[in-house]
Amino acid sequence: MKILICHNYYRSSAPSGEDAVAENEINLLKEQGHEVLTFTRFNDDLDDSSLLKKISIAKNTIWSSPTYTELTKYLTEHKPDIVHFHSIFPQISPSAYKACYDASIPVIHTLHNFRSICPGALLQRDEKVCELCLHGSILNSLKYKCYRNSLLATGALTATIIYNRWIGSYTKYVTQYIALTQFSSSRMVMGKIPEKLISIKPNFLPVSPVPGEGSGNYAVYVGRLSIEKGVKTLFDAWSEIDMKLKVIGDGPLMEELKFLPAEKLKNIEFCGYLDRQSILDIIRNASFQLVPSEWYEGFPMVLLEAFSCGTPVIGSDIGSIGEIVIEGETGMKFKPGDVESLKQTITQLTSNKALLKKMRISSRKAFDDLYSKEISYDILMSIYNKALGRTYK
């Protein structure tokens, strides 16, 4: 099969999980013998140094005529069987869907975030979950300047959603969406994406690490140190936990956290950024991993890393995390943002060694059964075949 992957890469100074997932999928398809073409844009190439250039970017975010023209020419020349989009923001735009539709080529789009139903893309405002635009008017986003606290930028993204809903870009030109979880799918449906257009395919890991024994007698947190990730809740809870916590990553809260009172940090070790193999080594030797997010994560890769290492997860019962973590099997859940609930959950798990041991087996089994690259490939092919069987125009 000849497959065209379209993706708008984030700036190299702010690498995205979406970029990694797109690369993983490209490599997987090549491994399986498919001819993979790419149509890409890179945000490093954007020049937004002046108001005029910002306005030009905003205009092309809504509908990029240059992308339509260039992609139409590319499709005519290369004739792919199917086109699979990851991110189209801000340079590709929904005009690319129309180019594929006009060429009678099926369109698949993986929904890594909520950008087609939420101008801020995260269903989050003031570091809390927000669904105002799902339950009411999308114009709520302008009131709160939901994207970068900028009326111009938010206006462009709000206009993108309104205009492309009006002309049918999201429902007529897209053959099939891929949501990462059932929860994500439910929110897209609330945002006017028809359920019949959505298939579920989780993320996957390109490698399957050797599972560990969890013999390190410590817990681990891997991720950005920011409020929406629940890091403050985690640190407040950990001040009363008699166990080492290894913290891998960096972020805007790093300096604040490092200068907490010594009694709060006595069992916390800051590891900073580490290479992938070092992270996996720490995870496999951890008793459990913590994912205390307080917003709607898409599909945190840290969950897959934990399960692949046979390491159970204590995760907040919110959004996709609450769906992915199976209580008593691959981990335990607590009320997001609730310090007492987190402390009780940690204490409950650390006091039950038999359950921890059982969860290590169940976590790895969940990875093998649901999140390996072999399973992901089979699901992806079924989605492609479904799309190719449809009648166009």
DRENDO-1510 file (C-alpha; in Angstrom, 1 decimal, always signed):
<recs>
REC; n; res; u; v; w
REC; 1; MET; +0.0; +0.0; +0.0 .
REC; 2; LYS; +1.2; +3.5; -0.8 .
REC; 3; ILE; +0.6; +5.7; +2.2 .
REC; 4; LEU; +1.1; +9.5; +2.5 .
REC; 5; ILE; +1.7; +10.7; +6.0 .
REC; 6; CYS; +1.0; +14.5; +6.5 .
REC; 7; HIS; +2.3; +16.1; +9.6 .
REC; 8; ASN; +3.1; +19.6; +10.9 .
REC; 9; TYR; +6.0; +19.3; +13.3 .
REC; 10; TYR; +6.2; +21.5; +16.4 .
REC; 11; ARG; +9.3; +23.7; +17.0 .
REC; 12; SER; +12.4; +21.8; +17.8 .
REC; 13; SER; +12.7; +23.9; +21.0 .
REC; 14; ALA; +9.4; +22.4; +22.2 .
REC; 15; PRO; +9.3; +18.8; +20.9 .
REC; 16; SER; +5.9; +17.1; +21.0 .
REC; 17; GLY; +4.7; +13.6; +21.7 .
REC; 18; GLU; +2.7; +14.0; +18.5 .
REC; 19; ASP; +5.9; +14.3; +16.5 .
REC; 20; ALA; +7.2; +11.1; +18.2 .
REC; 21; VAL; +4.0; +9.2; +17.5 .
REC; 22; ALA; +4.0; +10.2; +13.9 .
REC; 23; GLU; +7.6; +9.1; +13.5 .
REC; 24; ASN; +6.8; +5.8; +15.2 .
REC; 25; GLU; +3.9; +5.1; +12.8 .
REC; 26; ILE; +6.0; +6.0; +9.7 .
REC; 27; ASN; +8.7; +3.5; +10.8 .
REC; 28; LEU; +6.2; +0.8; +11.6 .
REC; 29; LEU; +4.5; +1.1; +8.2 .
REC; 30; LYS; +7.9; +0.9; +6.5 .
REC; 31; GLU; +8.9; -2.1; +8.6 .
REC; 32; GLN; +5.8; -3.8; +7.3 .
REC; 33; GLY; +6.7; -3.2; +3.7 .
REC; 34; HIS; +4.5; -0.3; +2.8 .
REC; 35; GLU; +5.6; +2.5; +0.6 .
REC; 36; VAL; +5.5; +5.6; +2.9 .
REC; 37; LEU; +5.5; +9.1; +1.5 .
REC; 38; THR; +5.6; +12.3; +3.6 .
REC; 39; PHE; +4.1; +15.8; +3.3 .
REC; 40; THR; +5.4; +17.9; +6.1 .
REC; 41; ARG; +5.7; +21.4; +7.6 .
REC; 42; PHE; +8.0; +22.5; +10.4 .
REC; 43; ASN; +7.2; +25.3; +12.8 .
REC; 44; ASP; +10.9; +26.2; +13.0 .
REC; 45; ASP; +10.3; +27.7; +9.6 .
REC; 46; LEU; +7.6; +30.1; +10.8 .
REC; 47; ASP; +8.5; +33.8; +11.0 .
REC; 48; ASP; +6.0; +35.5; +13.3 .
REC; 49; SER; +8.2; +38.5; +14.1 .
REC; 50; SER; +5.7; +41.1; +12.9 .
REC; 51; LEU; +1.9; +41.7; +13.2 .
REC; 52; LEU; +1.6; +41.3; +9.4 .
REC; 53; LYS; +3.3; +37.9; +9.5 .
REC; 54; LYS; +1.1; +36.8; +12.5 .
REC; 55; ILE; -2.0; +37.8; +10.5 .
REC; 56; SER; -0.7; +35.8; +7.5 .
REC; 57; ILE; -0.2; +32.7; +9.7 .
REC; 58; ALA; -3.7; +33.1; +11.2 .
REC; 59; LYS; -5.2; +33.3; +7.7 .
REC; 60; ASN; -3.5; +30.1; +6.6 .
REC; 61; THR; -4.5; +28.3; +9.8 .
REC; 62; ILE; -8.1; +28.8; +8.8 .
REC; 63; TRP; -7.6; +27.7; +5.2 .
REC; 64; SER; -4.3; +27.5; +3.4 .
REC; 65; SER; -4.6; +27.9; -0.3 .
REC; 66; PRO; -0.9; +27.3; -0.9 .
REC; 67; THR; -1.2; +23.9; +0.9 .
REC; 68; TYR; -4.2; +23.0; -1.2 .
REC; 69; THR; -2.4; +23.8; -4.4 .
REC; 70; GLU; +0.9; +22.0; -3.4 .
REC; 71; LEU; -0.8; +18.9; -2.0 .
REC; 72; THR; -3.1; +18.6; -5.1 .
REC; 73; LYS; +0.0; +18.6; -7.3 .
REC; 74; TYR; +1.7; +16.1; -5.0 .
REC; 75; LEU; -1.3; +13.7; -5.0 .
REC; 76; THR; -1.5; +13.9; -8.8 .
REC; 77; GLU; +2.1; +13.0; -9.2 .
REC; 78; HIS; +2.4; +10.3; -6.5 .
REC; 79; LYS; -1.1; +8.8; -6.4 .
REC; 80; PRO; -1.1; +7.4; -2.8 .
REC; 81; ASP; -3.8; +4.9; -1.8 .
REC; 82; ILE; -4.6; +6.7; +1.4 .
REC; 83; VAL; -3.5; +9.9; +3.2 .
REC; 84; HIS; -3.0; +9.8; +7.0 .
REC; 85; PHE; -2.8; +13.1; +8.9 .
REC; 86; HIS; -1.4; +13.7; +12.4 .
REC; 87; SER; -1.1; +17.4; +13.1 .
REC; 88; ILE; -2.3; +20.0; +10.6 .
REC; 89; PHE; -1.8; +23.1; +12.8 .
REC; 90; PRO; -0.9; +25.8; +11.9 .
REC; 91; GLN; +0.6; +25.5; +8.4 .
REC; 92; ILE; -1.2; +22.6; +6.7 .
REC; 93; SER; -4.8; +23.5; +7.6 .
REC; 94; PRO; -8.1; +21.7; +6.7 .
REC; 95; SER; -7.6; +22.7; +3.0 .
REC; 96; ALA; -5.5; +19.6; +2.8 .
REC; 97; TYR; -8.5; +17.4; +3.5 .
REC; 98; LYS; -10.3; +19.1; +0.5 .
REC; 99; ALA; -7.3; +18.4; -1.7 .
REC; 100; CYS; -7.5; +14.7; -0.9 .
REC; 101; TYR; -11.3; +14.6; -1.3 .
REC; 102; ASP; -11.1; +16.3; -4.7 .
REC; 103; ALA; -8.6; +13.6; -5.7 .
REC; 104; SER; -10.9; +10.8; -4.4 .
REC; 105; ILE; -8.3; +9.6; -1.9 .
REC; 106; PRO; -9.4; +8.5; +1.6 .
REC; 107; VAL; -8.4; +10.7; +4.5 .
REC; 108; ILE; -7.5; +9.4; +8.0 .
REC; 109; HIS; -6.7; +11.8; +10.8 .
REC; 110; THR; -5.3; +10.8; +14.2 .
REC; 111; LEU; -6.7; +13.1; +16.9 .
REC; 112; HIS; -3.8; +13.7; +19.3 .
REC; 113; ASN; -5.6; +16.6; +21.0 .
REC; 114; PHE; -8.9; +18.5; +20.8 .
REC; 115; ARG; -7.9; +21.3; +18.4 .
REC; 116; SER; -10.8; +20.7; +16.0 .
REC; 117; ILE; -13.4; +21.3; +18.8 .
REC; 118; CYS; -11.4; +23.5; +21.2 .
REC; 119; PRO; -9.4; +26.6; +20.2 .
REC; 120; GLY; -7.0; +25.9; +23.0 .
REC; 121; ALA; -6.7; +22.3; +21.9 .
REC; 122; LEU; -6.6; +20.9; +25.5 .
REC; 123; LEU; -10.1; +21.5; +26.9 .
REC; 124; GLN; -8.3; +23.4; +29.6 .
REC; 125; ARG; -8.5; +27.0; +30.9 .
REC; 126; ASP; -6.7; +28.6; +33.9 .
REC; 127; GLU; -5.0; +25.2; +34.5 .
REC; 128; LYS; -8.4; +23.4; +35.0 .
REC; 129; VAL; -10.6; +21.3; +32.8 .
REC; 130; CYS; -13.0; +23.4; +30.7 .
REC; 131; GLU; -15.8; +22.2; +28.4 .
REC; 132; LEU; -17.6; +25.5; +27.9 .
REC; 133; CYS; -17.2; +25.3; +24.1 .
REC; 134; LEU; -18.7; +21.8; +24.1 .
REC; 135; HIS; -21.8; +22.6; +26.2 .
REC; 136; GLY; -22.2; +26.2; +24.8 .
REC; 137; SER; -21.0; +28.5; +22.1 .
REC; 138; ILE; -17.5; +28.2; +20.6 .
REC; 139; LEU; -17.3; +31.9; +21.0 .
REC; 140; ASN; -16.7; +31.4; +24.7 .
REC; 141; SER; -13.0; +31.0; +23.7 .
REC; 142; LEU; -12.9; +34.6; +22.6 .
REC; 143; LYS; -14.1; +35.8; +26.0 .
REC; 144; TYR; -11.3; +34.0; +27.8 .
REC; 145; LYS; -8.6; +34.3; +25.0 .
REC; 146; CYS; -8.0; +30.6; +25.4 .
REC; 147; TYR; -5.0; +30.3; +23.1 .
REC; 148; ARG; -1.9; +32.0; +24.5 .
REC; 149; ASN; -4.1; +34.6; +26.1 .
REC; 150; SER; -4.2; +36.3; +22.7 .
REC; 151; LEU; -7.4; +37.6; +21.1 .
REC; 152; LEU; -5.9; +37.5; +17.6 .
REC; 153; ALA; -4.5; +33.9; +18.0 .
REC; 154; THR; -7.7; +32.7; +19.6 .
REC; 155; GLY; -9.8; +34.4; +17.0 .
REC; 156; ALA; -7.9; +32.6; +14.2 .
REC; 157; LEU; -8.5; +29.2; +15.8 .
REC; 158; THR; -12.1; +29.9; +16.6 .
REC; 159; ALA; -12.7; +31.1; +13.0 .
REC; 160; THR; -10.9; +27.9; +11.8 .
REC; 161; ILE; -13.5; +25.7; +13.7 .
REC; 162; ILE; -16.5; +27.8; +12.7 .
REC; 163; TYR; -15.6; +28.1; +9.0 .
REC; 164; ASN; -14.6; +24.4; +8.6 .
REC; 165; ARG; -17.7; +23.2; +10.3 .
REC; 166; TRP; -19.7; +25.4; +8.0 .
REC; 167; ILE; -18.2; +24.0; +4.8 .
REC; 168; GLY; -18.0; +20.4; +6.0 .
REC; 169; SER; -14.3; +19.9; +6.3 .
REC; 170; TYR; -14.5; +17.9; +9.5 .
REC; 171; THR; -17.5; +15.7; +8.4 .
REC; 172; LYS; -17.5; +15.5; +4.6 .
REC; 173; TYR; -13.8; +15.5; +3.7 .
REC; 174; VAL; -12.4; +13.2; +6.4 .
REC; 175; THR; -13.1; +9.5; +5.9 .
REC; 176; GLN; -12.1; +8.3; +9.3 .
REC; 177; TYR; -10.8; +9.8; +12.5 .
REC; 178; ILE; -8.6; +7.9; +15.0 .
REC; 179; ALA; -9.2; +8.7; +18.6 .
REC; 180; LEU; -6.7; +7.4; +21.1 .
REC; 181; THR; -9.2; +6.4; +23.7 .
REC; 182; GLN; -13.0; +6.0; +24.1 .
REC; 183; PHE; -13.0; +9.0; +26.4 .
REC; 184; SER; -11.3; +11.2; +23.7 .
REC; 185; SER; -13.9; +9.9; +21.2 .
REC; 186; SER; -16.7; +10.9; +23.5 .
REC; 187; ARG; -15.5; +14.5; +23.7 .
REC; 188; MET; -15.1; +14.7; +19.9 .
REC; 189; VAL; -18.7; +13.6; +19.5 .
REC; 190; MET; -19.7; +16.3; +22.0 .
REC; 191; GLY; -17.8; +18.7; +19.7 .
REC; 192; LYS; -19.9; +17.7; +16.7 .
REC; 193; ILE; -17.7; +15.0; +15.1 .
REC; 194; PRO; -20.0; +12.1; +14.1 .
REC; 195; GLU; -19.4; +9.0; +16.2 .
REC; 196; LYS; -19.6; +6.8; +13.0 .
REC; 197; LEU; -16.4; +8.6; +11.7 .
REC; 198; ILE; -14.3; +7.7; +14.8 .
REC; 199; SER; -12.3; +4.6; +15.3 .
REC; 200; ILE; -10.2; +3.8; +18.5 .
REC; 201; LYS; -6.5; +3.0; +18.2 .
REC; 202; PRO; -4.2; +3.6; +21.2 .
REC; 203; ASN; -0.6; +4.7; +20.9 .
REC; 204; PHE; +2.1; +2.1; +21.0 .
REC; 205; LEU; +5.7; +1.7; +21.8 .
REC; 206; PRO; +8.1; +0.9; +18.9 .
REC; 207; VAL; +10.1; -1.4; +21.3 .
REC; 208; SER; +9.1; -3.8; +24.0 .
REC; 209; PRO; +11.5; -3.4; +27.0 .
REC; 210; VAL; +12.4; -6.3; +29.2 .
REC; 211; PRO; +10.1; -6.0; +32.3 .
REC; 212; GLY; +11.7; -5.5; +35.7 .
REC; 213; GLU; +11.2; -6.8; +39.2 .
REC; 214; GLY; +10.4; -3.4; +40.9 .
REC; 215; SER; +13.2; -4.2; +43.4 .
REC; 216; GLY; +14.3; -0.6; +43.8 .
REC; 217; ASN; +11.9; +0.3; +46.6 .
REC; 218; TYR; +11.1; +3.7; +45.2 .
REC; 219; ALA; +8.3; +5.3; +43.1 .
REC; 220; VAL; +8.9; +7.3; +39.9 .
REC; 221; TYR; +7.3; +10.3; +38.2 .
REC; 222; VAL; +8.2; +11.0; +34.6 .
REC; 223; GLY; +7.0; +14.1; +32.8 .
REC; 224; ARG; +6.7; +17.9; +32.7 .
REC; 225; LEU; +6.9; +19.7; +36.0 .
REC; 226; SER; +3.8; +21.8; +35.6 .
REC; 227; ILE; +0.5; +22.5; +37.5 .
REC; 228; GLU; -1.8; +20.7; +35.1 .
REC; 229; LYS; +0.3; +17.5; +35.5 .
REC; 230; GLY; -0.7; +17.4; +39.2 .
REC; 231; VAL; +2.9; +17.8; +40.4 .
REC; 232; LYS; +2.0; +20.1; +43.3 .
REC; 233; THR; -0.6; +17.6; +44.5 .
REC; 234; LEU; +2.0; +14.8; +44.2 .
REC; 235; PHE; +4.6; +16.7; +46.2 .
REC; 236; ASP; +2.1; +17.7; +48.9 .
REC; 237; ALA; +1.1; +14.1; +49.3 .
REC; 238; TRP; +4.7; +12.8; +49.2 .
REC; 239; SER; +5.7; +14.9; +52.2 .
REC; 240; GLU; +4.0; +12.2; +54.4 .
REC; 241; ILE; +5.2; +9.1; +52.5 .
REC; 242; ASP; +8.2; +7.2; +53.8 .
REC; 243; MET; +9.5; +6.1; +50.4 .
REC; 244; LYS; +11.9; +7.6; +47.8 .
REC; 245; LEU; +10.3; +9.3; +44.8 .
REC; 246; LYS; +12.5; +9.8; +41.7 .
REC; 247; VAL; +11.3; +12.7; +39.6 .
REC; 248; ILE; +12.4; +12.6; +35.9 .
REC; 249; GLY; +11.9; +15.7; +33.8 .
REC; 250; ASP; +11.8; +19.5; +34.0 .
REC; 251; GLY; +9.4; +22.3; +33.6 .
REC; 252; PRO; +8.1; +25.7; +34.9 .
REC; 253; LEU; +7.7; +24.5; +38.5 .
REC; 254; MET; +11.2; +23.1; +38.8 .
REC; 255; GLU; +12.7; +26.1; +40.7 .
REC; 256; GLU; +9.7; +26.4; +43.0 .
REC; 257; LEU; +9.7; +22.7; +43.8 .
REC; 258; LYS; +13.5; +22.7; +44.5 .
REC; 259; PHE; +13.1; +25.4; +47.1 .
REC; 260; LEU; +10.3; +23.7; +49.1 .
REC; 261; PRO; +11.1; +23.2; +52.8 .
REC; 262; ALA; +13.6; +20.4; +53.4 .
REC; 263; GLU; +11.1; +18.2; +55.3 .
REC; 264; LYS; +9.0; +18.1; +52.1 .
REC; 265; LEU; +11.9; +17.1; +49.9 .
REC; 266; LYS; +13.5; +14.5; +52.2 .
REC; 267; ASN; +12.4; +11.6; +50.1 .
REC; 268; ILE; +12.5; +13.2; +46.7 .
REC; 269; GLU; +15.3; +12.9; +44.2 .
REC; 270; PHE; +15.3; +15.2; +41.1 .
REC; 271; CYS; +16.8; +13.4; +38.2 .
REC; 272; GLY; +16.3; +16.0; +35.5 .
REC; 273; TYR; +16.3; +15.0; +31.8 .
REC; 274; LEU; +17.6; +11.5; +31.1 .
REC; 275; ASP; +18.0; +9.4; +27.9 .
REC; 276; ARG; +15.3; +6.9; +27.0 .
REC; 277; GLN; +17.2; +3.8; +28.2 .
REC; 278; SER; +18.0; +5.4; +31.6 .
REC; 279; ILE; +14.3; +6.3; +32.0 .
REC; 280; LEU; +13.2; +2.7; +31.2 .
REC; 281; ASP; +15.8; +1.3; +33.6 .
REC; 282; ILE; +14.4; +3.5; +36.5 .
REC; 283; ILE; +10.8; +2.6; +35.6 .
REC; 284; ARG; +11.4; -1.1; +35.5 .
REC; 285; ASN; +13.0; -1.0; +39.0 .
REC; 286; ALA; +10.3; +1.2; +40.5 .
REC; 287; SER; +7.6; -0.2; +42.7 .
REC; 288; PHE; +5.1; +1.9; +40.8 .
REC; 289; GLN; +4.8; +5.0; +38.6 .
REC; 290; LEU; +2.7; +8.1; +39.4 .
REC; 291; VAL; +0.6; +9.9; +36.7 .
REC; 292; PRO; -1.3; +12.6; +38.8 .
REC; 293; SER; -2.5; +14.8; +35.9 .
REC; 294; GLU; -5.4; +17.2; +36.5 .
REC; 295; TRP; -6.3; +17.7; +32.8 .
REC; 296; TYR; -7.5; +15.6; +29.9 .
REC; 297; GLU; -4.3; +13.9; +28.7 .
REC; 298; GLY; -4.5; +12.4; +25.2 .
REC; 299; PHE; -2.7; +9.1; +25.7 .
REC; 300; PRO; +0.3; +9.6; +28.0 .
REC; 301; MET; +3.3; +7.6; +26.6 .
REC; 302; VAL; +4.5; +7.3; +30.2 .
REC; 303; LEU; +1.6; +4.8; +30.8 .
REC; 304; LEU; +2.9; +2.6; +28.0 .
REC; 305; GLU; +6.4; +2.8; +29.3 .
REC; 306; ALA; +5.3; +1.8; +32.7 .
REC; 307; PHE; +3.1; -1.2; +31.5 .
REC; 308; SER; +5.9; -2.4; +29.2 .
REC; 309; CYS; +8.3; -2.5; +32.1 .
REC; 310; GLY; +5.7; -4.4; +34.2 .
REC; 311; THR; +5.4; -1.4; +36.5 .
REC; 312; PRO; +1.9; -0.6; +37.8 .
REC; 313; VAL; +0.6; +3.0; +37.8 .
REC; 314; ILE; -1.1; +5.2; +40.4 .
REC; 315; GLY; -3.1; +7.6; +38.2 .
REC; 316; SER; -5.6; +10.3; +38.6 .
REC; 317; ASP; -9.2; +9.2; +37.7 .
REC; 318; ILE; -9.7; +11.7; +35.0 .
REC; 319; GLY; -10.2; +11.5; +31.2 .
REC; 320; SER; -8.2; +8.9; +29.3 .
REC; 321; ILE; -6.0; +8.1; +32.3 .
REC; 322; GLY; -9.1; +6.9; +34.2 .
REC; 323; GLU; -9.9; +4.7; +31.2 .
REC; 324; ILE; -6.4; +3.3; +30.6 .
REC; 325; VAL; -5.5; +2.4; +34.2 .
REC; 326; ILE; -7.5; -0.6; +35.2 .
REC; 327; GLU; -8.2; -0.6; +39.0 .
REC; 328; GLY; -6.6; -3.5; +40.8 .
REC; 329; GLU; -5.0; -4.9; +37.6 .
REC; 330; THR; -2.6; -2.3; +36.0 .
REC; 331; GLY; -2.7; +0.1; +38.9 .
REC; 332; MET; -4.9; +2.2; +41.2 .
REC; 333; LYS; -6.7; +5.5; +40.8 .
REC; 334; PHE; -7.3; +8.5; +43.0 .
REC; 335; LYS; -9.4; +11.6; +42.8 .
REC; 336; PRO; -7.5; +14.2; +40.8 .
REC; 337; GLY; -6.1; +17.2; +42.7 .
REC; 338; ASP; -7.0; +15.5; +46.1 .
REC; 339; VAL; -3.9; +15.1; +48.3 .
REC; 340; GLU; -5.7; +12.9; +50.8 .
REC; 341; SER; -7.0; +10.6; +48.1 .
REC; 342; LEU; -3.6; +10.3; +46.7 .
REC; 343; LYS; -2.0; +9.6; +50.0 .
REC; 344; GLN; -4.5; +6.9; +50.9 .
REC; 345; THR; -4.0; +5.2; +47.5 .
REC; 346; ILE; -0.3; +5.2; +47.9 .
REC; 347; THR; -0.5; +3.8; +51.4 .
REC; 348; GLN; -3.0; +1.1; +50.3 .
REC; 349; LEU; -0.8; -0.1; +47.5 .
REC; 350; THR; +2.6; +0.0; +49.3 .
REC; 351; SER; +1.1; -2.0; +52.1 .
REC; 352; ASN; -0.1; -4.8; +49.8 .
REC; 353; LYS; +3.0; -6.5; +48.4 .
REC; 354; ALA; +1.0; -9.4; +47.0 .
REC; 355; LEU; -1.1; -7.0; +45.0 .
REC; 356; LEU; +1.9; -5.1; +43.7 .
REC; 357; LYS; +3.4; -8.4; +42.5 .
REC; 358; LYS; +0.2; -9.4; +40.8 .
REC; 359; MET; -0.1; -6.0; +39.1 .
REC; 360; ARG; +3.4; -6.3; +37.6 .
REC; 361; ILE; +2.2; -9.4; +35.7 .
REC; 362; SER; -1.1; -7.8; +34.7 .
REC; 363; SER; +0.6; -4.6; +33.6 .
REC; 364; ARG; +3.0; -6.3; +31.2 .
REC; 365; LYS; +0.1; -8.5; +29.9 .
REC; 366; ALA; -1.9; -5.4; +29.2 .
REC; 367; PHE; +1.0; -4.0; +27.2 .
REC; 368; ASP; +1.4; -7.1; +25.1 .
REC; 369; ASP; -2.3; -7.5; +24.5 .
REC; 370; LEU; -3.2; -3.9; +23.8 .
REC; 371; TYR; -0.3; -1.6; +23.2 .
REC; 372; SER; +2.5; -3.5; +21.3 .
REC; 373; LYS; +3.4; -2.4; +17.8 .
REC; 374; GLU; +2.0; -5.6; +16.4 .
REC; 375; ILE; -1.4; -5.0; +17.9 .
REC; 376; SER; -1.3; -1.3; +16.8 .
REC; 377; TYR; -0.4; -2.3; +13.2 .
REC; 378; ASP; -3.3; -4.7; +13.0 .
REC; 379; ILE; -5.8; -2.0; +14.2 .
REC; 380; LEU; -4.4; +0.6; +11.8 .
REC; 381; MET; -4.7; -1.8; +8.8 .
REC; 382; SER; -8.3; -2.5; +9.7 .
REC; 383; ILE; -9.0; +1.3; +9.8 .
REC; 384; TYR; -7.2; +1.8; +6.4 .
REC; 385; ASN; -9.1; -1.1; +4.8 .
REC; 386; LYS; -12.4; +0.3; +6.1 .
REC; 387; ALA; -11.6; +3.7; +4.6 .
REC; 388; LEU; -10.6; +2.2; +1.3 .
REC; 389; GLY; -13.9; +0.3; +1.0 .
REC; 390; ARG; -16.0; +3.4; +1.0 .
REC; 391; THR; -17.5; +5.0; -2.1 .
REC; 392; TYR; -16.5; +8.6; -2.9 .
REC; 393; LYS; -18.5; +11.3; -4.5 .
</recs>
